[in-house]
Amino acid sequence: MQKTALTPYAHLPRAHHNLHVLTSTVDVFGAAHWLLGEHAPQPGGDVPPFDALVVSVHPGGSVELTELSAVRARWPHLDRLPDGGFVVAASRARRYEDSNQVQVFDALGRETSSFSVGDAIEHLLVDEAGHIWVGHFDENPAGIRRWSATGRLIWTSDDAHIPGLFDCYALNVSGTTAWACPYTDFPLVEIRPDRTDRPVRVWENRVRGAKAVAVHRDRVAFYGGYRDEQDRLAHGELTETSVEPTDIGLLTLPNGSVVGRRRVVGRGSRIYVQAEPFTEWGVFDLSG
């Protein structure tokens, strides 16, 4: 089986390795961000507000530091807004409507607003327009939704007729378009809310369990799967109604070893992968 090695993309500067990586992501413009705290999250009870540091590594290699005040999320999601601010969200909400779940910070690290997007966040990705895409896992049937940075619900999958949308396994946001591959039927879904004539397109897909998806023109790649297929990289081509498989291989770390525990972020033709201890990002680019 053919192996494809990730290309090294960004790394957390060694000066910050003494802090705990709470979460990390790659934004829609290609900058990598690490949310760092003094301590690892602890189970149980409320989290006292704490100060955190965001270390941003831009595509050219420059490093930017942003101190965030009074972060409340124990198991956070992070992304950057186009104006330089940040969104930090708790993956779990103790109550379905928890007004403190999502915190919006300005470019100086000050909280400007907070709101709820619902429990059980699987993915949170900001697009080029500053809208926040949220995909939920199976403890919340809300599916996929798009929010403004002020907490206004802009689009919902409720009436989108996406087959088997029960758990948003894979979500890719690039430009202002989202791609998804949700459990249970695992269709490939393109979501363009601004395309009024056909905002949602669906392709039947036979690849099961992928945790990330990349799309480039009429080609698609699915990464991950169940059990011994966690490192699977499955390629396909888009027809009018379905994804036709073309090749199956393995995605490895740059040195050829297996990835192990990982974070993944899908952005257009790219799948970014970060393996434990979560200080380095590698990239697979379908367009390359």
HELIX and SHEET records of a PDB file:
HELIX    1   1 ARG A   14  HIS A   16  5                                   3    
HELIX    2   2 ARG A  227  GLU A  229  5                                   3    
SHEET    1   A 5 LYS A   3  ALA A   5  0                                        
SHEET    2   A 5 VAL A 243  THR A 252  1                                        
SHEET    3   A 5 ARG A 232  LEU A 238 -1                                        
SHEET    4   A 5 ARG A 219  TYR A 223 -1                                        
SHEET    5   A 5 ALA A 212  HIS A 216 -1                                        
SHEET    1   B 4 THR A   7  HIS A  11  0                                        
SHEET    2   B 4 GLU A 280  ASP A 285 -1                                        
SHEET    3   B 4 ARG A 270  ALA A 275 -1                                        
SHEET    4   B 4 ARG A 262  ARG A 267 -1                                        
SHEET    1   C 4 HIS A  20  VAL A  26  0                                        
SHEET    2   C 4 ALA A  32  GLY A  37 -1                                        
SHEET    3   C 4 PHE A  50  VAL A  57 -1                                        
SHEET    4   C 4 VAL A  63  VAL A  71 -1                                        
SHEET    1   D 4 PRO A  76  ARG A  80  0                                        
SHEET    2   D 4 PHE A  86  ALA A  90 -1                                        
SHEET    3   D 4 VAL A 102  PHE A 105 -1                                        
SHEET    4   D 4 GLU A 111  PHE A 115 -1                                        
SHEET    1   E 4 ILE A 121  VAL A 126  0                                        
SHEET    2   E 4 ILE A 132  HIS A 136 -1                                        
SHEET    3   E 4 ILE A 144  TRP A 147 -1                                        
SHEET    4   E 4 LEU A 153  THR A 156 -1                                        
SHEET    1   F 4 ASP A 167  SER A 174  0                                        
SHEET    2   F 4 THR A 177  TYR A 183 -1                                        
SHEET    3   F 4 LEU A 188  ILE A 191 -1                                        
SHEET    4   F 4 VAL A 200  TRP A 203 -1                                        
END                                                                             
